[in-house]
Amino acid sequence: SWSIGSNLQLNLTGAKAAGEPFFSDGNGTGYDSYAYNITVRDLGPFKQIILGQFRAQFGMGLVLNNNLSLGKQAMLASVGRRATVFTPHSSTSDYKHLQGAAFSADYGGASLSAFWSYRGIDATLNADSTVSTVLTDGYHRTAKEMQKKHNTTQMTSGLHLGYDATTARSLDWSVGLSFLHTRFNRALN
């Protein structure tokens, strides 16, 4: 992770599990998984712009939440959380992130957050090339596991419009509207 000034951050992380090939056997990129992104903060009305891999939370985590964490400390950390949050993804777990672009903008009490993601996911396929199982373990150690690596794609987009009267008029209420769309390139069966 590199910070350039207070507004720009670059992240690159690579990892592989024990037994996974390194620059061989179908894994020509070296590490099995990478986490990468560029984050720009406080650029005019834009609170945050992320290009690369990120995590998202809409509607206090009820509409979309791939920032899941468990335990008492996680509960305490979530107190007072905003309804919409994008965070740069810096873990090498292959399934708990989105990949593309995201931004959040505020003007007075009004806010707009949007994202677009397109990424390969691991899946077990049926004989007719439909998806039987979406895999989240991230292992690519054997030839059979390598065949399942990123053999399906997922496109996800989302938008959140909000108004926070606490910011705009010192009142104690907020309202928001969220939209979320996900599409796979293969049918789930």
C-alpha positions as CSV (number, residue, x, y, z in Angstrom):
1,S,0.0,0.0,0.0
2,W,1.4,3.4,-1.0
3,S,-0.1,6.8,0.0
4,I,0.6,9.7,-2.3
5,G,-0.4,12.8,-0.4
6,S,-3.5,12.7,1.8
7,N,-5.9,12.1,-1.1
8,L,-4.4,9.2,-3.2
9,Q,-3.7,5.7,-2.2
10,L,-2.5,2.7,-4.3
11,N,-2.9,-0.9,-3.1
12,L,-1.4,-4.1,-4.5
13,T,-1.4,-7.5,-2.6
14,G,-0.6,-10.9,-4.0
15,A,-1.1,-14.3,-2.3
16,K,-1.2,-18.0,-2.9
17,A,-2.3,-21.0,-0.8
18,A,0.0,-23.9,-0.1
19,G,0.1,-26.3,-3.0
20,E,-0.9,-23.7,-5.6
21,P,1.4,-23.4,-8.6
22,F,3.6,-20.3,-8.9
23,F,4.3,-19.2,-12.5
24,S,3.5,-22.7,-13.8
25,D,0.7,-25.2,-14.5
26,G,-1.9,-22.8,-15.7
27,N,-1.0,-20.0,-13.2
28,G,1.3,-17.9,-15.4
29,T,0.7,-14.7,-13.4
30,G,2.6,-15.8,-10.3
31,Y,0.4,-15.4,-7.3
32,D,-3.0,-17.1,-7.4
33,S,-4.9,-14.0,-6.4
34,Y,-4.2,-10.3,-6.3
35,A,-6.0,-7.4,-4.6
36,Y,-5.4,-4.0,-6.3
37,N,-7.0,-0.6,-6.4
38,I,-6.5,3.1,-6.6
39,T,-8.4,5.3,-4.1
40,V,-8.9,9.1,-4.4
41,R,-10.5,10.9,-1.5
42,D,-12.0,14.4,-1.2
43,L,-11.9,15.6,-4.8
44,G,-14.5,18.3,-5.0
45,P,-18.0,16.9,-4.3
46,F,-16.5,13.4,-4.5
47,K,-15.9,12.0,-1.1
48,Q,-14.3,8.9,-2.6
49,I,-13.5,7.3,-6.0
50,I,-12.2,3.7,-6.2
51,L,-10.8,2.0,-9.3
52,G,-10.0,-1.7,-9.0
53,Q,-11.2,-4.0,-6.2
54,F,-13.5,-2.8,-3.5
55,R,-16.1,-3.8,-1.0
56,A,-19.6,-2.2,-0.7
57,Q,-22.3,-1.7,1.8
58,F,-25.7,-0.2,0.9
59,G,-28.7,0.3,3.2
60,M,-26.9,-0.3,6.5
61,G,-25.8,-3.7,5.1
62,L,-29.4,-4.9,4.4
63,V,-29.4,-4.3,0.6
64,L,-25.7,-5.2,0.0
65,N,-22.9,-6.1,2.4
66,N,-19.7,-7.7,1.4
67,N,-18.0,-6.2,4.5
68,L,-19.3,-9.0,6.7
69,S,-17.5,-9.4,10.0
70,L,-18.6,-11.2,13.1
71,G,-18.0,-10.8,16.9
72,K,-18.4,-8.2,19.6
73,Q,-15.7,-5.9,18.2
74,A,-17.3,-5.9,14.8
75,M,-20.7,-5.0,16.4
76,L,-19.1,-2.1,18.2
77,A,-17.3,-0.9,15.1
78,S,-20.6,-0.9,13.2
79,V,-22.4,1.5,15.6
80,G,-23.1,4.8,13.8
81,R,-22.0,3.5,10.4
82,R,-23.2,5.3,7.4
83,A,-25.8,3.7,5.2
84,T,-23.5,3.6,2.2
85,V,-19.8,2.8,2.3
86,F,-17.1,1.8,-0.2
87,T,-13.8,0.4,1.1
88,P,-10.7,-0.6,-0.9
89,H,-10.3,-4.3,-0.9
90,S,-6.9,-5.3,0.4
91,S,-7.4,-9.0,1.3
92,T,-6.6,-11.7,-1.1
93,S,-9.7,-13.7,-0.4
94,D,-11.1,-14.2,-3.9
95,Y,-14.9,-13.9,-3.3
96,K,-15.7,-11.0,-0.9
97,H,-15.1,-8.1,-3.3
98,L,-16.3,-6.3,-6.3
99,Q,-14.0,-5.2,-9.2
100,G,-14.5,-2.1,-11.3
101,A,-15.3,1.5,-10.2
102,A,-17.1,3.1,-7.3
103,F,-17.8,6.6,-6.2
104,S,-19.5,8.5,-3.4
105,A,-20.4,12.2,-3.7
106,D,-22.1,14.5,-1.2
107,Y,-23.6,18.0,-1.6
108,G,-25.1,19.4,1.5
109,G,-27.3,16.7,2.9
110,A,-27.8,14.9,-0.5
111,S,-25.6,12.0,-1.4
112,L,-25.1,9.8,-4.5
113,S,-23.1,6.6,-4.4
114,A,-22.7,4.3,-7.4
115,F,-20.6,1.4,-8.6
116,W,-20.1,-1.0,-11.5
117,S,-18.3,-4.4,-11.2
118,Y,-17.3,-7.1,-13.6
119,R,-15.3,-10.1,-12.5
120,G,-14.6,-13.7,-13.0
121,I,-15.8,-16.1,-10.3
122,D,-15.1,-19.8,-9.7
123,A,-17.9,-22.3,-10.4
124,T,-18.7,-25.9,-10.9
125,L,-20.4,-26.4,-14.2
126,N,-23.1,-28.9,-15.3
127,A,-22.8,-30.9,-18.5
128,D,-24.9,-28.2,-20.3
129,S,-22.5,-25.4,-19.2
130,T,-24.9,-24.0,-16.6
131,V,-23.6,-23.2,-13.1
132,S,-24.2,-25.9,-10.5
133,T,-22.2,-24.3,-7.6
134,V,-20.5,-20.9,-7.1
135,L,-17.3,-21.7,-5.2
136,T,-15.9,-19.3,-2.6
137,D,-12.9,-21.3,-1.2
138,G,-10.4,-19.7,-3.6
139,Y,-8.3,-22.9,-3.9
140,H,-6.6,-23.6,-7.3
141,R,-4.1,-26.3,-6.4
142,T,-5.0,-29.1,-8.8
143,A,-5.8,-29.3,-12.5
144,K,-9.5,-29.9,-11.6
145,E,-9.6,-26.8,-9.3
146,M,-7.8,-24.7,-12.0
147,Q,-10.6,-25.7,-14.5
148,K,-13.1,-24.0,-12.2
149,K,-11.1,-20.8,-11.7
150,H,-12.9,-17.8,-13.2
151,N,-15.0,-19.9,-15.6
152,T,-18.0,-17.7,-15.0
153,T,-18.4,-13.9,-14.9
154,Q,-20.6,-11.7,-12.7
155,M,-21.6,-8.2,-13.5
156,T,-23.0,-6.1,-10.6
157,S,-24.1,-2.5,-10.5
158,G,-25.7,-0.4,-7.8
159,L,-26.8,3.1,-7.0
160,H,-27.8,4.8,-3.7
161,L,-29.5,8.2,-3.4
162,G,-29.7,9.6,0.1
163,Y,-30.6,12.7,2.1
164,D,-29.4,13.2,5.6
165,A,-31.3,16.0,7.4
166,T,-28.7,15.8,10.3
167,T,-26.1,17.3,8.0
168,A,-28.4,19.7,6.1
169,R,-30.7,21.0,8.8
170,S,-29.5,19.7,12.2
171,L,-32.5,17.3,12.3
172,D,-32.3,13.7,13.3
173,W,-33.5,11.7,10.3
174,S,-32.2,10.4,7.0
175,V,-33.8,8.7,4.0
176,G,-32.3,6.7,1.1
177,L,-33.2,4.7,-2.0
178,S,-31.0,1.9,-3.2
179,F,-30.9,-0.1,-6.5
180,L,-28.8,-3.3,-7.1
181,H,-28.5,-5.4,-10.2
182,T,-26.5,-8.7,-10.6
183,R,-26.1,-10.8,-13.7
184,F,-24.1,-13.9,-14.5
185,N,-23.0,-14.9,-18.0
186,R,-24.3,-18.5,-17.4
187,A,-27.6,-19.7,-16.0
188,L,-27.7,-21.0,-12.4
189,N,-29.1,-24.5,-12.3
